[in-house]
Amino acid sequence: MIQKFLYLEWKAFIRSASFATNLALKILMGFVAVYFILIFLALGIGVFYILKKENMDPVATVNKFMIYYVLMDLIIRLLLQKIPVLNIRPMLVFPIKKSTIVHFSLGKTILSFFNLVHGFFLIPFSVVLIIEGYDALSVVVWFTAVYSLLYINNFINIILSNKDNLFGIFLAIVAILGGLYYYDYFNITDYTAPFFDAIFNTYWAFAIPVMALVGLYVATFQYFKNNLYLDAGLSSKHDIAKTEDLTWLNQFGTIGTFLKNDIKLIKRNKRSKTTVGLSVMFLFYGFLFFTNGIAMYNNPVMHIFAGIFVSGGFLITFGQFVPSWDSAYYQLMMTQNIPYKGYLSSKWWLMVIATLVTTTIASFYLYFGVQVYLTIVVGAIYNIGINSHLVLLGGAYTKTPIDLSSGKGAFGDKKAFNVKTMLISIPQLGLPVLLYWLGSKYGNPTIGLSLVAAVGVIGFAFKDKAFSLIEKIYKAEKYATIAAYKQKG
């Protein structure tokens, strides 16, 4: 039966309406996978000798920081790992055991790249330990225990996939723990390192994560088996209804109507709330650049790059999916007498207002100097004048429907990749960096900032011209977009 499921998965892939795109994406993702495999492989082989060269105990050091490795793995899964699912509706009318369906679905996650990639670090590292004279049985049980913890993350991600705000919670936990460790207030590794050391130094401690993994698999299996029927989740939920008129937006006419719809969409749906949360994270992106903590980022050219991200977090994360935010009812909208210009203007104003608010909040960067905050302000000007138009233009070619009830893919979706959007993204980040570099090279940093700001002001001045062009493109792509939104999977 498992073989039949694999056959159906293959047929669904090659018969998809977007087979060519999917195949190209698979090839592209294959190159990305090879890149990360090589990185993990290099770490697995080299970390032992690097730590030895620094006069550190390789096993004790890796065990000390293994808790952060496991926690970061969980965060990345919550953010990026999609849960493979089967279309169970046609399955349930056939005499197929529910347990077989669930085992196959869970088995697909076991073979996920997010699980297998760790082998390219842990296996070489374990082999090096054995070659260097460590007890082979100790290495094997340590390897088994660590991989069990990573697979526990896999099933935690499955169980919590429909829970709101978990990514932010786990990220905050790791950030707090890292900050407390950096400033010597609290070191969680003092409590976790002995556990990992016990796994390596005893022959019984490894059974703890292994048994936890088995128990979690059984619990996950039972949960999905008990809910494997067509009307699962269709029972009515009794929530308190809240109405939001937002009547003060009526004064803005058609634009106000769309703004009310967007504000309600952001407040009521998981995907949009996750996007807002990610845009808040971009506020703190500048700490990587402005604190001089990373040598390669400690230069003014990289600072303007950070200024674009700090001020444009919402513009980038929200704007890249216009009009996909409305994909659920886009066909209905297109049957109404709705002017495209009013629709696009509402999105533009929402991004501009968010950029202004973000830039104001980012005033805490004044702590690092006026020049740093001025860089962020210039980034905001460029975002409003140029990037706001570019993300709307790119949206015309991003025909990826959004599931508003899911928080997955808030950073982006590989299905949204195409050559046109890639080319449009080049001036979003490349042009301001180039302008600043030219101004700094042939003048001074102030001239570089002036050039970036001037281009932003020019873009704002030609807003109407840009909107006319974007509107024509949206109209030309209208029916292709509607057809794309009809595709399921």
C-alpha positions in Angstrom: 0.0 0.0 0.0 2.9 2.4 0.7 4.1 1.7 -2.8 0.7 2.8 -4.1 0.9 6.0 -2.1 4.3 6.8 -3.6 2.9 6.1 -7.1 0.0 8.6 -6.4 2.4 11.2 -5.1 4.5 10.9 -8.3 1.4 11.2 -10.5 0.2 14.2 -8.7 3.6 15.9 -9.2 3.9 15.2 -13.0 0.3 15.9 -13.7 0.2 19.2 -11.9 -0.7 22.2 -14.0 2.5 23.9 -12.9 4.7 20.8 -13.5 7.4 22.7 -15.4 7.6 25.4 -12.6 7.7 22.7 -9.9 10.4 20.8 -11.7 12.5 23.9 -12.1 12.0 24.7 -8.4 12.9 21.2 -7.4 16.2 21.5 -9.3 16.9 25.0 -7.8 16.1 23.7 -4.3 18.4 20.7 -5.0 21.3 23.1 -5.5 20.4 24.9 -2.3 20.3 21.6 -0.5 23.7 20.6 -1.9 25.1 23.9 -0.6 23.9 23.3 3.0 25.0 19.6 2.8 28.5 20.8 2.0 28.5 23.3 4.9 27.3 20.6 7.4 29.8 18.1 6.0 32.6 20.6 6.4 31.6 21.3 9.9 31.2 17.6 10.8 34.7 16.9 9.6 36.5 20.1 10.7 34.9 21.1 14.0 36.9 18.5 16.0 40.2 19.7 14.8 39.2 23.4 15.0 38.3 23.0 18.7 41.5 20.9 19.3 43.5 23.7 17.8 41.9 26.2 20.2 42.8 23.9 23.1 39.2 23.0 23.8 37.7 19.5 24.5 35.7 18.8 21.3 33.1 16.6 22.9 32.6 18.8 26.0 32.3 21.9 23.9 29.8 20.4 21.4 27.8 19.0 24.3 27.8 22.4 26.0 26.2 24.2 23.1 24.1 21.4 21.8 21.0 22.8 23.4 21.2 25.9 21.2 21.6 23.6 18.1 18.5 21.8 19.0 16.5 24.9 19.8 17.5 26.7 16.6 16.6 23.5 14.7 13.1 23.7 16.2 12.7 27.4 15.3 13.8 26.9 11.7 11.3 24.0 11.4 8.5 26.1 12.8 9.3 28.8 10.3 10.2 26.9 7.1 9.3 23.2 7.3 6.0 22.4 5.6 4.0 19.4 6.8 3.5 16.9 4.0 -0.1 15.9 3.8 -2.2 13.5 1.8 -5.6 14.3 0.2 -7.5 12.0 2.4 -11.0 12.5 0.8 -10.6 10.0 -2.0 -8.7 7.6 0.3 -11.5 7.2 2.9 -14.0 5.6 0.5 -11.6 2.7 -0.1 -10.8 -0.2 2.2 -7.5 1.4 3.3 -6.6 1.3 7.0 -6.4 4.6 8.6 -3.2 3.6 10.3 -1.6 3.0 6.9 -2.5 6.5 5.8 -1.2 8.1 9.0 2.0 6.1 9.0 2.7 7.1 5.4 2.1 10.8 6.1 4.3 10.8 9.2 6.9 8.8 7.3 7.1 11.5 4.7 8.2 13.9 7.4 10.8 11.5 8.7 12.5 11.7 5.3 12.4 15.5 5.2 15.5 17.4 4.3 15.3 19.1 7.7 15.9 15.8 9.3 18.4 14.2 6.9 20.7 17.3 6.6 21.8 16.9 10.3 23.3 13.5 9.3 25.9 15.3 7.2 27.2 16.9 10.4 26.6 14.3 13.1 27.9 11.2 11.1 31.2 12.7 10.0 31.7 14.2 13.5 31.0 10.7 15.0 33.4 9.0 12.6 36.2 11.5 13.5 35.6 10.8 17.2 36.0 7.1 16.6 39.1 7.6 14.5 40.6 9.8 17.2 40.3 7.1 19.7 37.0 7.7 21.5 35.0 4.7 22.6 32.9 3.6 19.6 29.9 2.5 21.7 29.8 5.9 23.5 29.9 7.7 20.2 27.0 5.5 18.8 24.7 6.0 21.7 25.5 9.8 21.7 24.7 10.0 18.0 21.4 8.1 18.5 20.3 10.3 21.4 21.1 13.6 19.6 19.3 12.4 16.4 16.4 11.4 18.5 16.1 14.9 19.9 16.1 16.3 16.4 13.4 13.9 15.4 11.4 15.0 18.5 11.6 18.5 17.0 10.1 17.1 13.8 7.0 15.7 15.6 6.7 18.8 17.9 6.5 20.8 14.7 3.8 18.6 13.3 1.7 18.8 16.5 2.1 22.6 16.9 1.8 23.4 13.2 -1.6 25.1 13.7 -0.7 27.0 16.8 -0.4 30.7 16.6 2.7 32.8 17.5 4.8 29.8 18.4 7.7 30.9 16.2 7.9 34.2 18.0 7.7 32.6 21.4 10.5 30.1 20.7 12.7 32.7 19.0 12.2 35.0 22.0 13.2 32.2 24.4 16.4 31.5 22.4 17.2 35.3 22.2 16.7 35.8 25.9 18.8 32.7 26.8 21.5 33.9 24.4 21.4 37.4 25.8 21.6 36.2 29.4 24.6 34.0 28.5 26.3 36.8 26.6 26.1 39.1 29.6 26.9 36.4 32.2 23.5 36.6 34.0 22.4 33.0 33.4 23.9 30.1 31.5 21.5 27.4 30.5 24.4 25.3 29.3 25.4 24.7 33.0 22.2 22.6 33.3 22.1 21.0 29.8 25.7 20.2 29.3 25.8 17.6 32.1 22.8 15.8 30.4 24.6 15.6 27.0 27.8 14.6 28.8 25.9 11.8 30.6 24.6 10.5 27.3 28.2 10.3 26.0 29.8 8.9 29.2 27.1 6.3 30.2 25.3 3.6 28.3 21.8 4.2 29.6 21.1 8.0 29.4 20.6 7.8 25.7 17.4 5.8 26.3 15.7 9.0 27.7 15.5 10.9 24.3 14.9 7.6 22.4 11.9 6.7 24.7 10.6 10.3 24.4 10.8 10.0 20.6 8.9 6.8 20.6 6.2 8.1 22.9 5.8 11.3 20.9 5.5 9.3 17.6 2.8 7.2 19.2 1.0 10.3 20.5 1.2 12.0 17.1 0.0 8.9 15.4 -3.0 8.5 17.7 -3.9 12.1 17.4 -4.1 12.1 13.6 -5.7 8.7 13.4 -8.5 9.8 15.8 -9.1 12.9 13.6 -8.8 11.2 10.2 -12.3 11.8 8.9 -13.7 14.2 6.5 -15.6 16.5 8.9 -12.7 16.8 11.3 -12.4 20.4 12.5 -15.8 21.3 11.1 -17.6 21.5 14.4 -18.7 25.0 15.2 -16.5 27.1 17.4 -18.2 29.4 19.8 -16.2 32.7 19.8 -17.2 36.1 20.9 -18.0 38.1 17.7 -16.4 41.5 17.5 -17.3 44.2 15.0 -14.9 46.8 13.9 -16.4 49.6 11.7 -13.3 51.7 11.4 -15.7 54.4 10.2 -12.9 57.1 10.4 -11.5 55.6 7.2 -14.6 56.3 5.2 -13.3 59.9 4.6 -10.7 58.4 2.2 -13.3 56.9 -0.2 -12.4 53.8 -2.1 -8.9 53.7 -0.6 -10.4 53.8 2.9 -12.7 50.8 2.1 -9.7 48.7 1.0 -7.7 49.9 4.0 -10.4 48.7 6.4 -10.4 45.3 4.6 -6.6 45.1 5.0 -6.5 46.1 8.6 -9.2 43.5 9.4 -7.3 40.9 7.4 -4.1 41.5 9.4 -5.8 41.4 12.8 -7.9 38.3 12.1 -5.6 35.8 10.3 -2.7 33.7 11.4 -0.5 34.3 8.3 -0.9 38.0 8.3 -0.2 38.3 12.1 2.9 36.1 11.6 4.0 38.5 8.9 3.6 41.5 11.1 5.6 39.7 13.8 8.4 39.1 11.3 8.4 42.7 10.3 8.9 43.7 13.9 11.9 41.4 13.9 13.5 43.4 11.1 13.5 46.4 13.5 16.3 44.6 15.4 18.2 43.5 12.2 20.4 46.6 12.5 22.1 45.3 15.6 24.0 42.9 13.4 25.4 45.9 11.5 25.6 48.9 13.8 27.1 47.3 16.9 30.4 46.4 15.2 29.9 42.8 16.4 30.5 41.3 13.0 33.6 42.6 11.2 32.3 42.1 7.6 29.2 44.2 8.4 31.2 47.0 9.9 31.3 49.3 7.0 29.0 52.1 5.8 28.0 50.3 2.5 26.5 47.5 4.5 24.8 50.0 6.8 22.6 51.3 4.0 21.7 47.7 3.3 20.6 47.4 7.0 18.7 50.7 6.8 16.6 49.3 4.0 15.6 46.3 6.0 15.1 48.1 9.4 12.7 50.6 8.0 11.1 48.4 5.4 10.4 45.2 7.2 6.6 45.4 6.8 6.9 46.7 3.2 9.1 43.7 2.3 7.2 40.9 4.1 3.7 42.2 3.4 4.2 43.9 0.0 5.8 40.9 -1.7 2.4 39.1 -1.5 0.1 41.7 -3.0 -2.4 40.7 -4.3 -2.0 37.2 -3.0 -3.4 38.3 0.4 -6.8 38.5 -1.3 -6.4 35.3 -3.3 -9.3 33.6 -1.4 -11.8 36.1 -2.9 -9.8 37.6 -5.7 -12.2 36.2 -8.3 -15.2 37.8 -6.6 -13.3 41.1 -6.5 -12.7 41.0 -10.2 -16.4 40.7 -10.9 -17.1 43.9 -9.1 -16.6 47.4 -10.5 -13.4 47.9 -8.5 -10.8 50.3 -9.8 -7.3 48.8 -9.8 -5.7 52.1 -9.0 -7.8 52.4 -5.8 -6.9 48.8 -4.8 -3.2 49.3 -5.4 -3.2 52.8 -3.7 -4.6 51.3 -0.5 -1.8 48.7 -0.4 0.7 51.4 -1.1 -0.6 53.7 1.7 -0.6 50.8 4.2 3.0 50.1 3.4 4.0 53.8 3.6 2.3 54.3 6.9 3.9 51.1 8.3 7.3 52.3 7.0 6.9 55.7 8.8 5.8 54.1 12.0 8.7 51.6 11.9 11.2 54.4 11.2 9.9 56.4 14.1 10.1 53.4 16.5 13.7 52.7 15.2 14.8 56.0 16.7 16.4 54.0 19.5 19.3 53.5 17.0 20.2 57.1 17.9 22.1 55.4 20.7 24.7 54.4 18.1 24.9 57.9 16.6 23.0 60.3 14.5 24.7 59.0 11.3 23.3 55.5 12.0 19.7 56.8 12.4 20.1 59.0 9.4 21.0 55.9 7.4 17.7 54.3 8.5 15.8 57.4 7.6 17.4 57.5 4.1 16.5 53.8 3.8 12.9 54.7 4.6 12.8 57.4 2.0 14.1 54.9 -0.6 11.6 52.3 0.5 8.7 54.8 0.1 9.8 56.3 -3.2 11.2 53.2 -5.0 10.7 49.9 -3.2 7.0 50.5 -2.5 6.4 50.6 -6.3 8.7 47.7 -6.9 7.0 45.3 -4.5 3.6 46.1 -6.1 5.1 45.5 -9.5 6.6 42.2 -8.4 3.2 41.3 -7.0 1.7 41.3 -10.5 3.9 38.3 -11.3 3.7 36.5 -7.9 0.7 34.3 -8.5 0.8 32.2 -5.3 -2.4 31.9 -3.3 -2.0 32.4 0.4 -3.6 30.2 3.1 -4.4 32.8 5.7 -5.0 30.2 8.4 -1.4 29.0 8.2 1.7 30.7 9.5 4.0 28.8 7.2 6.0 30.7 4.5 5.8 34.1 6.1 9.3 34.9 4.9 8.4 33.8 1.4 7.3 30.9 -0.7 9.4 29.0 -3.2 6.4 28.8 -5.5 6.5 32.6 -5.8 9.9 32.4 -7.4 10.2 33.4 -11.1 12.7 35.3 -13.2 10.6 38.5 -13.4 10.3 38.8 -9.6 14.0 38.0 -9.2 15.0 40.8 -11.7 12.6 43.3 -9.9 14.2 42.5 -6.6 17.7 43.5 -7.8 17.1 47.3 -7.6 15.3 46.9 -4.3 18.6 46.3 -2.5 21.3 46.5 -5.1 20.6 50.0 -6.3 20.8 51.9 -3.0 24.0 50.0 -2.1 25.5 51.0 -5.5 24.4 54.6 -5.1 25.8 54.9 -1.7 29.1 53.3 -2.7 29.5 55.7 -5.7 28.7 58.7 -3.5 31.1 57.6 -0.8 33.9 56.7 -3.2 33.9 59.9 -5.2 32.7 62.2 -2.4 31.9 61.3 1.2 29.3 59.2 3.1 26.9 62.2 3.3 26.9 62.5 -0.5 26.2 58.7 -0.7 23.2 59.1 1.6 22.0 62.1 -0.4 22.1 60.2 -3.6 20.0 57.4 -2.2 17.5 59.8 -0.7 17.3 61.8 -3.9 16.4 58.7 -5.9 13.7 58.0 -3.3 12.3 61.5 -3.6 12.3 61.2 -7.4 10.5 58.0 -7.3 7.8 59.5 -5.0 7.5 62.5 -7.4 6.7 60.1 -10.3 4.3 58.0 -8.2 1.3 58.6 -10.5 3.3 57.6 -13.6 4.6 54.5 -11.8 1.0 53.6 -10.7 -0.3 53.9 -14.3 2.3 51.4 -15.5 1.7 49.0 -12.6 -2.0 49.2 -13.1 -1.6 48.2 -16.8 0.5 45.2 -15.9 -2.0 44.1 -13.3 -4.8 44.3 -15.9 -2.7 42.3 -18.4 -2.0 39.6 -15.7 -5.6 39.6 -14.4 -6.8 36.3 -15.9 -3.5 34.5 -15.4 -3.6 35.5 -11.8 -7.2 34.3 -11.4 -6.3 30.9 -13.0 -3.3 30.5 -10.7 -5.4 31.2 -7.6 -7.7 28.3 -8.7 -4.9 25.8 -8.5 -4.9 23.6 -5.4 -1.4 22.6 -4.4 
